[in-house]
């Protein structure tokens, strides 16, 4: 699997990143939205089997190709799984021309100073070694900002970049995701603090290193334009964060240089009960809408 070709696509190709990385805590909700009730699985293994079926159906759909879907973020169990007998990351790249990324965080710590840091990841090096062996190009890890608290936001960004350097040490591309909760009253102020802290960390990064950034769609259009142009940034992607797909696409269109990395907004309207034709038609329209918004941005 050609990492140079993947890097070129990740850095420059039109398209967006599909976030297919719902983890244990968010899987029941994702399945419910997909029309699979909790009564349809008896334990975690069956639950993860159901979500893998959903992800495989999405990935195998005719519209899900590198023409519009630049990359896809996988949950660890999805990376370890297969599609038609082929390891998922290998299938993504060789069969769909989609760059594979891996979610590596282990969830969020309790809130302090208005933020939730990532929980410790003592097994991260081992996971990264496995990711490299399976052909993964990059990683994603999420923290959450719930208030415009300078101390908390500085801590979130410092932790993200510390772990990012560890990931870079394995030859992988980290997607740094300090999500700002879209419903907080001081979201714009939080985003101003976040921009300053990210810029400070980027300026301190080694000259031969780059990261990717995954950020909430901002209150002010082009809030993060300087990050899109920063030499230490390969790409800036946007999360939908609870906005409907229509709202998310609209906001994304007004942010130059940002592309989408949507999860719930990507699967909106899809159902386990749909025929393959209806499923594929719905997903194709969704992919086209997100692609056009990413291109406009």
C-alpha positions in Angstrom: 0.0 0.0 0.0 1.7 3.2 -1.3 2.0 5.7 1.6 3.4 8.4 -0.8 0.3 8.1 -3.0 -1.9 8.2 0.1 -0.2 11.3 1.4 -0.7 13.1 -2.0 -4.4 12.2 -1.9 -4.8 13.2 1.8 -3.1 16.6 1.2 -4.5 17.7 -2.1 -7.4 15.6 -3.5 -10.9 17.1 -3.6 -13.3 15.1 -1.4 -13.9 14.5 2.3 -13.1 12.0 5.1 -15.9 9.7 6.1 -15.9 9.2 9.9 -16.9 5.5 10.4 -15.4 5.3 13.8 -18.2 5.1 16.3 -16.9 3.4 19.4 -18.5 1.3 22.2 -20.3 4.2 23.8 -21.8 5.7 20.6 -22.5 2.5 18.8 -26.0 1.8 20.2 -27.1 5.3 19.2 -25.6 5.0 15.7 -27.3 1.6 15.2 -30.7 3.1 16.5 -30.4 5.9 13.9 -29.7 3.2 11.3 -32.9 1.3 12.3 -31.3 -1.5 14.4 -32.8 -1.6 17.9 -31.0 -2.9 21.0 -33.3 -5.9 21.1 -31.7 -7.1 17.9 -28.4 -7.9 19.5 -27.7 -9.7 22.8 -24.1 -8.5 23.7 -21.2 -6.3 22.7 -19.9 -8.9 20.1 -23.3 -9.0 18.3 -23.5 -5.2 18.6 -20.1 -4.7 17.0 -21.1 -7.2 14.3 -24.1 -5.2 13.4 -22.1 -1.9 13.2 -19.5 -3.7 11.1 -22.3 -4.8 8.7 -23.4 -1.2 8.4 -19.9 0.1 7.7 -19.2 -2.6 5.2 -22.5 -1.8 3.4 -21.4 1.8 3.2 -17.9 1.1 2.0 -19.1 -1.4 -0.6 -21.7 1.0 -2.0 -20.9 2.2 -5.5 -20.7 5.9 -4.6 -18.2 5.3 -1.8 -14.9 5.7 -3.8 -11.9 7.9 -3.8 -13.5 10.1 -6.5 -15.4 11.9 -3.7 -14.5 10.2 -0.5 -10.8 11.1 0.1 -10.4 9.0 3.3 -12.2 7.1 6.0 -11.7 6.9 9.7 -12.1 3.4 11.2 -12.7 2.1 14.7 -10.1 -0.4 15.9 -12.5 -3.4 15.6 -13.2 -2.3 12.0 -9.5 -2.2 11.2 -9.2 -5.7 12.6 -12.2 -6.9 10.6 -12.6 -7.8 6.9 -14.8 -6.9 4.0 -15.3 -9.8 1.6 -12.4 -11.6 3.2 -10.0 -8.7 2.7 -8.7 -6.7 5.7 -10.7 -3.4 5.9 -7.8 -0.9 5.4 -6.5 -2.9 2.5 -10.0 -3.1 1.0 -10.5 0.6 1.4 -7.3 1.5 -0.5 -7.0 -1.2 -3.1 -10.7 -1.6 -3.9 -12.1 1.9 -3.3 -9.1 4.2 -3.5 -9.9 5.6 0.0 -7.2 6.5 2.4 -7.6 4.6 5.7 -7.3 6.3 9.1 -7.7 4.8 12.6 -9.4 6.3 15.7 -6.9 5.7 18.5 -8.2 7.5 21.6 -9.8 5.5 24.4 -12.5 8.0 25.3 -12.8 11.1 27.4 -11.7 11.8 31.0 -14.1 13.6 33.4 -14.5 17.3 32.8 -12.1 19.8 34.4 -11.4 23.4 33.6 -14.3 23.3 31.1 -12.8 20.5 29.0 -12.5 16.8 28.7 -9.0 15.5 28.0 -8.4 12.1 26.5 -8.0 9.2 28.8 -4.5 7.7 29.2 -3.5 5.4 26.3 -0.8 3.1 27.8 -1.1 0.7 24.8 -0.9 3.3 22.1 2.6 2.3 20.8 1.4 -1.3 20.3 -1.8 -0.1 18.6 0.2 2.1 16.3 2.5 -0.7 15.4 -0.5 -2.8 14.5 -1.9 0.1 12.4 1.3 0.4 10.4 1.3 -3.3 9.7 -2.3 -3.2 8.5 -1.6 -0.3 6.1 -3.2 2.5 8.0 -2.1 6.0 6.8 -3.1 8.1 9.8 -4.9 8.4 13.1 -7.6 10.4 14.8 -8.1 11.3 18.5 -10.8 13.4 20.1 -10.9 15.8 23.1 -13.9 18.1 24.0 -14.1 21.8 24.9 -17.2 22.8 26.8 -16.2 26.4 27.8 -14.0 29.2 26.8 -11.5 28.4 29.6 -7.9 29.3 28.6 -6.4 26.9 31.1 -8.5 24.0 29.9 -8.1 24.7 26.2 -4.3 25.0 26.5 -4.3 21.6 28.3 -6.4 20.0 25.6 -4.2 21.3 22.7 -0.9 20.4 24.6 -2.1 16.9 25.2 -3.2 16.5 21.5 0.2 17.6 20.2 2.1 15.5 22.7 0.3 12.4 21.5 0.5 13.6 17.9 4.3 13.6 18.2 4.2 10.0 19.5 2.1 9.1 16.4 4.4 10.9 14.0 7.2 8.8 15.5 5.6 5.7 14.0 5.4 7.3 10.6 1.6 7.9 10.8 -0.3 11.1 10.2 -2.2 12.3 13.3 -5.6 14.0 12.9 -5.8 16.3 16.0 -9.4 16.8 17.1 -10.1 19.3 19.9 -13.9 19.4 19.4 -15.7 22.6 20.6 -19.3 21.7 21.7 -21.6 23.5 19.3 -24.2 24.3 21.9 -22.1 26.3 24.4 -22.8 30.0 24.8 -19.2 31.1 24.5 -18.3 29.0 21.4 -16.9 31.9 19.5 -14.6 32.9 22.4 -13.5 29.3 22.8 -12.6 29.1 19.1 -10.5 32.3 19.4 -8.5 30.7 22.3 -8.3 27.4 20.4 -6.9 29.1 17.3 -4.2 30.8 19.3 -3.2 27.6 21.2 -3.1 25.4 18.0 -1.0 28.1 16.2 1.5 28.1 19.1 1.8 24.3 19.0 2.2 24.3 15.2 4.9 26.9 15.3 6.8 24.7 17.7 6.5 21.6 15.6 9.6 20.4 13.8 10.0 21.9 10.3 9.8 18.5 8.6 6.6 17.4 10.4 2.9 18.0 9.5 -0.4 17.2 11.2 -4.0 17.3 10.2 -6.7 19.1 12.2 -10.3 18.2 12.8 -12.3 21.1 14.1 -15.9 22.0 14.9 -17.5 24.2 12.2 -16.8 27.7 13.6 -19.1 30.6 14.5 -17.1 33.0 12.3 -16.5 32.0 8.7 -12.9 31.4 7.9 -11.9 31.4 11.6 -9.3 28.7 10.8 -8.1 29.9 7.4 -4.6 30.6 8.8 -4.4 27.0 9.9 -5.4 25.8 6.4 -2.4 27.8 5.1 0.1 26.8 7.9 3.1 24.9 6.5 2.9 22.3 9.4 -0.7 21.4 8.4 -1.5 18.8 5.8 -5.3 19.4 5.8 -8.0 20.9 8.0 -11.2 18.9 8.2 -14.5 19.8 9.9 -16.7 17.7 12.1 -20.5 18.0 11.9 -20.8 18.0 15.7 -24.6 17.6 15.9 -25.6 19.9 13.1 -27.9 18.4 10.5 -26.3 17.5 7.2 -27.9 20.5 5.6 -26.7 22.9 8.3 -23.2 21.3 8.3 -22.9 21.5 4.5 -24.0 25.2 4.5 -21.5 26.2 7.2 -18.7 24.2 5.6 -19.3 26.0 2.2 -18.3 29.3 3.8 -15.0 28.1 5.3 -12.3 28.3 2.6 -9.8 25.4 2.7 -11.8 23.1 5.0 -13.2 19.8 4.0 -15.7 17.6 5.8 -15.2 14.7 8.1 -18.7 13.9 9.0 -20.1 10.9 11.0 -23.7 11.2 11.9 -24.4 13.6 9.0 -22.9 11.0 6.6 -25.3 8.3 7.8 -28.4 10.5 8.1 -31.2 8.9 6.1 -29.6 5.5 5.8 -31.5 2.5 7.2 -30.9 -1.2 7.6 -34.4 -1.8 6.3 -33.7 0.0 3.0 -33.3 -2.1 -0.2 -29.8 -1.9 -1.6 -31.0 0.3 -4.4 -32.6 2.8 -2.0 -29.6 2.6 0.3 -27.2 3.3 -2.5 -29.3 6.1 -3.9 -29.5 7.8 -0.6 -25.8 7.4 0.2 -24.8 8.7 -3.3 -26.9 11.8 -2.8 -25.4 12.4 0.6 -21.8 11.8 -0.6 -22.4 14.3 -3.5 -23.8 17.0 -1.2 -20.9 16.7 1.3 -18.4 16.6 -1.6 -19.8 19.8 -3.1 -19.7 21.6 0.3 -16.1 20.4 0.8 -15.2 21.6 -2.7 -16.9 25.0 -2.1 -15.0 25.4 1.2 
